[in-house]
């Protein structure tokens, strides 16, 4: 027997055989390659689905193909099992037909969609594949919320914001966040809040107090791990405005912090209705000198004075024209004259230690210097 030609008819391969005979006659048998190979497997299902594995089962094809050159049924010998995540093959294995089913595929990603291809094969090759799509179950998040930030809104309120965990580590749909507030870095939560949003405003906190915060995310399965701890001081109580005002100066009653501190700045600024920044929003590098502030076309916060703990006095007159010096670095701060008929406000920036930890007070009430008197004409 001699194979003389393989040709394609339509979409099927046709094998043409010549059977030689002593009388010189030729006989031709035609058969399709599709007849040689098994049909598609059926009933491809996931009998079990967990967060990291799928248990796959299927049924043998009804037709298993025939042996080459005959009409004799050809037994199944193997299956090829391919698993794809998106378009990437993550599992590719050929199984013996006698291997136990259902087949367990492990080390998968939680809450991920996988495409499964199963192809039956015999001694002639593999047929067409059966495809099904499955999703692994949810699990607890592997990663914490990201970019957790806590800021002081006032002497009595804080705001905490954060972003969801890394997408590769959410392991499901995030249904809630838990915000833990403490007075010490690693203590049990003194205040705990569960919220669906990614921002929490907390009221009724103590002024000039250090608060620590950490946040965790939860899926329907359970909670993940906490973020790293971050902290902030609430604002101190605002300086008060004195009833004693003389000329083009403004007098305030400063707050003497209850905490131990090294020194504080008295920061002054012209008041404009458009300026709504909180004292805690100003970085130290935003605080300028008096000369730079008066030369600017826009209001800028300037350091009018520096006060050490030993030199503290409650009365402070803004605009009295004196200098104060910070002893540790010799820097001078000028409490320069105020403009007449102009509104001002102040806050204190209190430095706790030499490492630069600080907090601010709330803004003082706004006060205006006296208007210029018009001279009378005789």
C-alpha positions as CSV (number, residue, x, y, z in Angstrom):
1,X,0.0,0.0,0.0
2,X,1.4,3.4,-1.0
3,X,0.3,6.9,0.3
4,X,0.4,9.0,-2.9
5,X,-1.4,12.3,-2.0
6,X,-2.9,14.3,0.8
7,X,-5.0,17.2,-0.4
8,X,-7.4,19.7,1.2
9,X,-11.0,19.6,0.2
10,X,-12.9,22.5,1.7
11,X,-11.8,22.7,5.3
12,X,-11.1,18.9,5.7
13,X,-8.0,16.9,4.7
14,X,-8.7,14.0,2.4
15,X,-6.3,11.1,2.3
16,X,-6.0,9.2,-1.0
17,X,-4.6,5.7,-1.1
18,X,-3.6,3.4,-4.0
19,X,-3.9,-0.3,-3.4
20,X,-1.7,-2.1,-5.9
21,X,-3.0,-5.4,-7.5
22,X,-1.3,-8.1,-9.6
23,X,-3.8,-7.5,-12.5
24,X,-2.7,-3.9,-12.7
25,X,-6.0,-2.6,-11.5
26,X,-6.2,0.3,-8.9
27,X,-8.6,0.7,-6.0
28,X,-9.1,4.0,-4.2
29,X,-10.3,4.5,-0.7
30,X,-11.2,8.1,0.4
31,X,-11.6,9.1,4.0
32,X,-11.4,12.4,5.9
33,X,-8.9,13.3,8.6
34,X,-11.8,14.5,10.8
35,X,-12.9,10.9,10.9
36,X,-9.6,9.8,12.3
37,X,-9.7,12.2,15.3
38,X,-11.9,12.3,18.3
39,X,-14.9,14.6,18.5
40,X,-15.0,17.4,21.1
41,X,-15.3,16.5,24.7
42,X,-18.6,17.4,26.4
43,X,-19.9,18.8,29.6
44,X,-16.8,20.7,30.6
45,X,-17.6,22.0,34.1
46,X,-15.9,23.1,37.3
47,X,-17.1,20.7,40.0
48,X,-15.4,22.8,42.7
49,X,-14.1,26.3,42.7
50,X,-12.0,27.9,45.4
51,X,-9.8,31.0,45.6
52,X,-6.6,29.2,44.4
53,X,-7.8,26.1,42.5
54,X,-10.4,24.7,40.1
55,X,-11.6,21.2,39.9
56,X,-12.3,20.4,36.3
57,X,-14.4,17.6,34.9
58,X,-15.6,16.6,31.4
59,X,-17.1,13.6,29.5
60,X,-15.5,11.6,26.8
61,X,-16.5,12.4,23.2
62,X,-19.1,10.2,21.6
63,X,-16.9,9.5,18.6
64,X,-13.3,8.6,19.3
65,X,-12.1,8.4,15.6
66,X,-11.0,5.5,13.4
67,X,-7.6,4.0,12.7
68,X,-5.9,5.1,9.6
69,X,-7.0,3.2,6.4
70,X,-9.8,1.4,8.2
71,X,-13.2,1.9,9.7
72,X,-12.1,0.4,13.0
73,X,-12.7,2.6,16.1
74,X,-9.6,4.1,17.5
75,X,-9.5,4.3,21.4
76,X,-8.8,7.5,23.2
77,X,-5.3,7.7,24.7
78,X,-4.9,11.2,26.1
79,X,-6.3,14.7,26.8
80,X,-4.6,18.0,26.5
81,X,-5.6,20.5,29.2
82,X,-4.7,24.2,28.7
83,X,-5.5,27.0,31.1
84,X,-5.3,30.7,30.0
85,X,-5.5,33.8,32.1
86,X,-6.3,36.7,29.8
87,X,-4.3,35.6,26.7
88,X,-1.4,34.0,28.6
89,X,-1.1,30.2,29.0
90,X,-0.6,29.5,32.7
91,X,-1.1,25.7,32.5
92,X,-0.5,23.2,29.7
93,X,-0.5,19.5,30.3
94,X,-1.1,16.3,28.5
95,X,-3.0,13.7,30.6
96,X,-3.4,10.0,30.1
97,X,-7.0,9.1,29.4
98,X,-6.9,6.8,32.5
99,X,-5.9,9.7,34.8
100,X,-8.4,10.4,37.5
101,X,-11.1,13.0,37.0
102,X,-12.0,15.6,38.0
103,X,-8.6,17.1,37.6
104,X,-7.4,19.7,40.2
105,X,-5.5,22.8,38.9
106,X,-3.8,24.6,41.8
107,X,-1.8,27.8,42.5
108,X,-4.3,30.0,40.8
109,X,-5.1,33.7,41.5
110,X,-8.2,34.5,43.6
111,X,-11.1,36.2,41.9
112,X,-9.6,35.7,38.4
113,X,-11.2,34.6,35.2
114,X,-9.7,31.6,33.4
115,X,-10.4,30.0,30.1
116,X,-10.1,26.2,30.0
117,X,-9.5,24.2,26.8
118,X,-9.8,20.4,26.8
119,X,-8.9,18.4,23.7
120,X,-9.3,14.6,23.3
121,X,-6.6,12.7,21.4
122,X,-5.9,9.2,20.0
123,X,-3.0,7.6,18.3
124,X,-3.6,9.8,15.2
125,X,-3.6,13.2,17.0
126,X,-5.9,15.6,18.8
127,X,-9.3,16.7,17.7
128,X,-11.1,20.0,18.3
129,X,-11.1,21.6,21.8
130,X,-13.9,22.2,24.1
131,X,-13.7,25.6,25.9
132,X,-15.3,27.0,29.0
133,X,-14.7,30.0,31.2
134,X,-14.5,29.9,35.0
135,X,-13.8,32.4,37.9
136,X,-12.0,31.5,41.0
137,X,-13.6,32.4,44.3
138,X,-12.8,35.6,46.3
139,X,-10.4,35.6,49.2
140,X,-9.2,38.1,51.8
141,X,-7.0,40.9,50.4
142,X,-3.3,40.2,50.4
143,X,-2.2,43.8,50.4
144,X,-3.2,46.8,52.6
145,X,-4.8,50.0,51.5
146,X,-2.2,52.4,49.9
147,X,-1.3,56.0,50.4
148,X,-3.0,56.4,53.8
149,X,-2.9,60.0,54.9
150,X,-4.2,61.7,58.0
151,X,-4.5,65.5,58.3
152,X,-5.7,67.9,60.9
153,X,-8.8,69.8,59.9
154,X,-9.0,71.8,63.1
155,X,-8.4,71.5,66.8
156,X,-11.3,69.0,67.1
157,X,-11.4,67.1,63.8
158,X,-9.2,64.9,61.6
159,X,-9.5,63.6,58.1
160,X,-8.2,60.2,56.9
161,X,-7.9,59.3,53.2
162,X,-6.5,56.3,51.4
163,X,-6.5,54.3,48.1
164,X,-7.5,50.7,47.5
165,X,-4.9,47.9,47.7
166,X,-2.9,47.0,44.7
167,X,-5.2,45.4,42.1
168,X,-3.1,42.3,42.0
169,X,-3.7,41.9,45.8
170,X,-7.3,42.7,46.3
171,X,-8.4,39.1,45.7
172,X,-12.0,40.2,45.2
173,X,-14.4,43.1,45.4
174,X,-13.5,45.4,48.3
175,X,-16.8,45.9,50.3
176,X,-15.5,47.9,53.3
177,X,-12.5,49.5,55.0
178,X,-11.7,49.5,58.7
179,X,-10.0,52.6,60.1
180,X,-8.2,52.2,63.5
181,X,-7.3,55.3,65.5
182,X,-5.0,55.0,68.5
183,X,-3.0,57.3,70.9
184,X,0.0,55.1,70.9
185,X,1.7,53.5,67.8
186,X,1.0,49.8,68.4
187,X,-1.9,49.8,70.9
188,X,-5.4,48.3,70.4
189,X,-7.8,50.6,68.5
190,X,-9.2,53.3,70.8
191,X,-11.6,54.3,68.0
192,X,-12.6,52.0,65.1
193,X,-14.7,52.9,62.1
194,X,-16.0,50.7,59.3
195,X,-16.8,52.6,56.1
196,X,-17.3,51.9,52.3
197,X,-15.8,55.1,51.1
198,X,-12.1,56.0,51.0
199,X,-12.3,59.0,53.3
200,X,-13.3,59.4,56.9
201,X,-13.7,62.7,58.8
202,X,-13.4,62.2,62.6
203,X,-14.8,64.8,65.0
204,X,-14.6,65.4,68.7
205,X,-10.9,64.7,69.0
206,X,-8.7,66.5,71.5
207,X,-6.7,69.6,70.5
208,X,-3.0,69.4,70.3
209,X,-3.0,65.6,70.5
210,X,-1.1,63.0,68.5
211,X,-3.2,60.4,66.8
212,X,-2.1,57.3,65.0
213,X,-4.1,55.7,62.2
214,X,-3.9,52.4,60.1
215,X,-6.5,51.1,57.6
216,X,-7.4,47.6,56.3
217,X,-9.6,46.5,53.5
218,X,-12.2,43.6,53.5
219,X,-13.8,41.5,50.8
220,X,-16.9,39.5,51.5
221,X,-14.6,36.7,52.6
222,X,-12.9,38.7,55.4
223,X,-10.3,41.3,56.3
224,X,-6.8,41.7,55.0
225,X,-3.8,43.3,56.7
226,X,-3.4,46.8,58.1
227,X,-1.4,49.5,56.4
228,X,1.6,51.0,58.0
229,X,0.9,53.4,60.8
230,X,0.9,57.1,60.1
231,X,0.2,59.9,62.5
232,X,-0.7,63.6,63.0
233,X,-1.3,66.1,65.7
234,X,-4.6,67.8,65.8
235,X,-4.4,71.6,65.7
236,X,-4.0,73.5,69.0
237,X,-6.7,75.9,70.1
238,X,-6.6,79.2,68.2
239,X,-4.9,82.3,69.6
240,X,-7.5,84.7,71.0
241,X,-7.9,88.3,69.9
242,X,-7.4,90.8,72.7
243,X,-9.8,93.6,73.3
244,X,-6.9,96.0,73.7
245,X,-5.9,97.3,70.3
246,X,-3.5,100.3,69.9
247,X,-2.9,102.1,66.6
248,X,-1.8,100.0,63.7
249,X,-1.0,96.9,65.7
250,X,-3.1,93.9,66.7
251,X,-2.8,92.2,70.1
252,X,-3.4,88.5,70.7
253,X,-3.5,86.1,73.6
254,X,-1.3,83.2,72.5
255,X,-1.9,79.6,73.5
256,X,0.7,78.0,75.8
257,X,0.9,74.3,74.6
258,X,0.2,71.7,77.2
259,X,2.7,69.4,75.6
260,X,6.5,69.8,76.1
261,X,7.8,71.8,73.2
262,X,11.0,73.5,72.1
263,X,9.6,76.7,70.5
264,X,6.9,78.0,68.3
265,X,6.5,80.4,65.4
266,X,3.9,83.1,65.4
267,X,2.8,83.1,61.7
268,X,0.8,86.0,60.3
269,X,-0.9,86.6,57.1
270,X,-3.1,89.1,55.4
271,X,-6.7,87.9,55.3
272,X,-8.4,87.4,52.0
273,X,-11.7,85.6,51.5
274,X,-10.3,83.5,48.7
275,X,-7.6,82.1,51.0
276,X,-9.1,79.0,52.7
277,X,-6.0,76.9,53.4
278,X,-5.7,75.4,56.8
279,X,-2.7,76.1,59.0
280,X,-1.8,72.4,58.8
281,X,-1.7,72.6,55.0
282,X,1.3,75.0,55.0
283,X,4.6,73.3,54.9
284,X,7.5,74.9,56.8
285,X,9.0,75.9,53.5
286,X,5.8,77.9,52.7
287,X,6.5,80.2,55.7
288,X,8.5,83.2,54.5
289,X,10.1,86.3,56.0
290,X,8.3,89.6,56.6
291,X,10.2,91.3,53.8
292,X,9.3,88.7,51.2
293,X,5.6,88.8,52.3
294,X,5.2,92.5,51.9
295,X,6.9,92.5,48.5
296,X,4.6,89.8,47.2
297,X,1.5,90.6,45.2
298,X,-0.3,87.6,46.8
299,X,-0.8,87.1,50.6
300,X,1.9,84.9,52.0
301,X,2.3,83.5,55.6
302,X,5.3,85.0,57.3
303,X,7.0,84.3,60.5
304,X,6.5,87.3,62.7
305,X,8.3,85.9,65.8
306,X,9.8,82.8,67.4
307,X,9.0,82.1,71.0
308,X,10.9,79.5,73.2
309,X,9.2,77.8,76.1
310,X,11.2,79.8,78.7
311,X,10.3,83.1,77.0
312,X,6.6,82.5,76.6
313,X,4.3,85.4,77.4
314,X,0.6,85.3,76.6
315,X,0.3,88.8,75.2
316,X,1.7,89.2,71.7
317,X,1.5,92.4,69.6
318,X,1.6,91.9,65.9
319,X,3.3,94.7,64.1
320,X,5.4,96.2,66.9
321,X,8.5,96.2,64.8
322,X,10.8,94.1,67.0
323,X,13.1,91.2,66.1
324,X,13.3,87.8,67.7
325,X,16.0,85.2,67.3
326,X,16.0,81.4,67.3
327,X,18.9,80.5,69.5
328,X,19.7,77.1,67.9
329,X,20.5,78.5,64.5
330,X,20.7,82.2,65.0
331,X,17.8,83.0,62.5
332,X,16.1,86.4,63.0
333,X,12.4,87.1,62.5
334,X,11.0,90.6,62.0
335,X,7.6,91.5,63.4
336,X,7.2,94.3,60.9
337,X,4.6,97.1,60.8
338,X,1.1,96.3,59.5
339,X,-0.7,98.2,56.8
340,X,-3.5,100.5,57.9
341,X,-7.0,99.4,57.2
342,X,-5.9,95.8,56.5
343,X,-7.2,92.5,58.0
344,X,-4.8,89.9,59.4
345,X,-5.0,86.6,61.1
346,X,-2.3,84.4,62.9
347,X,-1.6,80.9,64.0
348,X,1.1,79.2,66.0
349,X,3.3,76.4,64.7
350,X,4.6,74.5,67.7
351,X,7.8,72.4,67.4
352,X,7.8,69.4,69.7
353,X,11.4,68.2,69.4
354,X,14.6,68.7,67.5
355,X,13.5,66.1,64.9
356,X,11.1,68.5,63.4
357,X,7.8,67.1,64.7
358,X,5.2,69.9,64.9
359,X,1.6,70.9,64.9
360,X,-0.3,74.1,64.3
361,X,-3.1,75.9,66.0
362,X,-6.3,77.0,64.3
363,X,-6.4,80.4,62.8
364,X,-7.1,83.2,65.1
365,X,-10.1,85.5,64.6
366,X,-9.6,88.0,61.8
367,X,-8.9,91.6,62.9
368,X,-8.3,94.8,61.0
369,X,-5.9,97.7,61.7
370,X,-7.3,101.2,62.1
371,X,-8.4,103.2,59.0
372,X,-6.4,106.3,58.1
373,X,-8.1,109.4,59.3
374,X,-8.8,112.0,56.7
375,X,-7.5,115.5,57.6
376,X,-10.2,118.2,57.8
377,X,-10.0,121.2,55.4
378,X,-10.4,124.6,57.0
